[in-house]
Amino acid sequence: MTLPEVLLWQRVRGAAAGVKFRRQHPLGPYVADFYCAATRTIVEVDGEAHGRGERPERDVSRDAFLRTQGYRVLHLPAAEILRDADAAAQAVAAFAAIPLHQPSAGPPPRAGEELILPARGEGDRRAQRDGGGGSPHMKRPEA
């Protein structure tokens, strides 16, 4: 491993970033610098060589392949890790903490339909507290 990879690994190993990372992990025909299986996150440390020759084009095609496989890819310049390894590790932790999918409160109403909420006093405390919401698609039955 390169010095920037070692510095970053010292800060993210053992779930120090809030999730567990593996180093030098094979993914298909590629090897990720760091990989988190729980969040399908890949962290790549980009050194000077990543900007020369055919390397930028190879990196783009590699990232495209990995994204089609459902992975998220974060590139960190090696110079940034050398400048402030703690900040780089915090960036990794923040990126890994972003959920792959946002939770939904259910499907939206279909065109022409209204969402019917329970009448006041029937257990919907948030709607009672908030006054029932202001969406034109949400109506409360009259009590």
Secondary structure, 3 states (H helix, E strand, C coil): CCHHHHHHHHHHHHHCCCCCCEEEEEECCEEEEEEECCCCEEEEEECHHHHCCCHHHHHHHHHHHHHHCCCEEEEEEHHHHHHCHHHHHHHHHHHHHCCCCCCCCCCCCCCCCCEECCCCCCCCHHHHHHCCCCCCCEECCCC
